[in-house]
Amino acid sequence: MRTLRALALALVATLPAPARADEPPVKSKIVSVDLFKNGLAIVKREVTLGKAGSYSVDDVPQPVHGTFWIDSTGTVEAVVKMRDVEVPVSEAPPGNLQDDLAGKKVTVHFKGDKRAPAAGVMMKIKPAKGEEAAASRFLVLQTTKGRVYVDPSEVASVESEDAGDKVIRRRPQLVLTLPNNDRPETKVTIRYIAHGLSWAPSYRIDISDPKTLQLEQHAVVRNELADLTGAEVRLISGYPSVEYAHVRSPLAPRTSWANFFSELAGYRAREIDALGNSISSQQRVTSNPWSGRAELALGATPSGEGVDLHYQSIGPRTLAEGDALALTVAKGKSEYERIVEWMVPDTRNAYGQPENAGEGDAWDALKFKNPLPFPMTTGPATVTANGQFNGQRTSYWVNSGEETLLRVEKALSVRTRATENEQLNKDGSGRDLIWIGGRQYRKTTVEGELAVSNHRKETISVLVRRRFSGELIQADASPKQQLREEGVYSVNKRQELVWTLPLKGGEEKKLKYSYTVLMPH
């Protein structure tokens, strides 16, 4: 027994000290956070240091590469170190028995009844690295008879009489060093961008009044970063241009150069995907694209100077890690117009070759101006009337005072039909051969007809949008004509015709048009 006590005292004496006297601990506090919609937050922490020396901070950030900055009246250096610290058992999940019970008297009970329990002192083993770590799979006990190696898979239970209420855990610490300073106190501000704190917008639009709608902007804030106590919170609307968002800083604990360079090599592929023609729902919501409809008025209320980022304060907030907050950000009223939008997609690619794109669907939609004193960011919009749900669609970025068109639901009682036919020339070929840039093309004339009928009792306003590739010859009712951005450099212009038509109950209207298109020969 005396031998076991001596061994225990010797092993405990070799355990690392939980804190260093030359690095007194200090507490930092998050004083403000600015939230993007893509899972990122701009964090501002403050900590007060004493005179010249080194101080340890337990709150170690996980910054995005290139965003960690320290502001202070003096020069401050930061080092992230891995330290063995004492942690209350109630706050630490079960870890490695070899480390948790190092220096403690233990009794190991084995599975089955063929092997007697082993009693001894759990040895303190220096953490293995590389190939040695893969090989170190035994629990090592020092007994009165010598050293015992136990396979953890054979252990049924482990008893310890003096385990105590604390265990050793390897935790990162941020060490701030303040050289050559005679001030009694020095305030240090740490700024960085990190993942884990973000917000999601949504809108509720009430059209109970036939002329004026009521719009509410809501926000949900979810905190997966760190505890906030009275921190000023601002919601950011705009394009989140954080080019290295997927690259963790080498300063982040538990990272490596291998991880850093792997993330650095992979971020460009994600950027290319985000700029491609096919954009995901997440990218639409977080990057705030404009709807780009040709028939909308472009006028808007000037909202500020500088870059197009809007910061909307929601005041000081206290949120523990894991908390979520829902609140109303703003309200406004706006006159609106109910219309039916029918967008007929282009049935040909940029080379004039036919594609089966369908006829498109007619949608009930709302045309209105943003009544809020700041931009409406991209997010889901739910439309209600007299307490009843009407529909939910994506509302895209709209500047203050700018006009937008929001689809609500499919207009099933408005029937539509779109047809197109290639016309034959006098020789019956239907195509003329021409040369452009040393390449031969076949020029064909296409005639089309759009038909729309109203099966409702009331008169409706119908917005018809016909996209096509080629050169317009003629179109009924003088529609607006606009060149689409994706067709600027193609052989065939990518264009759109827009009609706005009143349509009485039971009435049908037909629109004819024709254009020429070039196809490779």
Secondary structure by P-SEA (a helix, b strand, c coil): caaaaaaaaaaaaaccccccccbbbbbbbbcbbbbccccccbbbbbbbbccbbbbbbcccccccccccccccccbbbbbbbbbbbbbbcccccccccccccccbbbbbbbcccccccccccccccccccccccccccbbbbbccccbbbbcccccccccccccccbbbbbbbbbbbbbccccccbbbbbbbbbbcccbbbbbbbbbcccccbbbbbbbbbbbbccccccccbbbbbbcccccccccccccccccccaaaaaaaaacaaaaaaaaacccccaaaaaaacccccccccccccccccccccbbbbbccbbbbcccbbbbbbcccbbbbbbbbbbbbbcccccccccccccccbbbbbbbbbcccccccccbbbbbbbccccccbbbbbccccccccccccccccccbbbbbbbbbbbccccccbbbbbcccbbbbbbbbbbbbbbbbcccbbbbbbbbbbbcccccccccccbbbbcccccccccccbbbbbbbbbcccbbbbbbbcccccccc
